[in-house]
Amino acid sequence: MGENPQNSRILQAAQARSKDKGPKPSRSTGLGRVIIAVYGILALAATVRGVYQILSKFDEAPVAYTLSLISGLIYILATFSLSSAKPKAWMMSLWAVSIELVGVIVVGILSLTHPEIFAHPSVWSGFGEGYGYIPLVLPLIGLWWLYRNRSERHA
């Protein structure tokens, strides 16, 4: 019994489609664009806040103000690495967003258990309470999104 030529063509087409699923969407489209925009807003807000506080009243709460500036710098790194298509940008994004998550959790816990360290709140105090908990939720979304949009090299 011979093989049906139509079945053979269907099988070949299916195999070709499974090999070439098409290009992955860019990380700077759709949800990625929203995530990058939120990181950009936080980068601007935290950096300006930290610089202003350090220049005008550093002696009042040096730990909190330094942490605000550090968080701003991490947000800047995350913003630029998330929006970049360069080969090492994905790994840099992963590190920046992971450091942010660890920072928010550690500072959040310390601000609740040792409030005397934080004479004034920082961006990450109370798990980002002053920023609507966005600093806590954003890295979770960011890590999920990075995982979903990793290149074949990082899979």
Summary of the structure (lengths in Angstrom):
residues: 155
radius of gyration: 22.2
end to end distance: 43.3
largest distance: 89.2
contacts: 461
relative contact order: 0.13
helix: 77%
strand: 0%
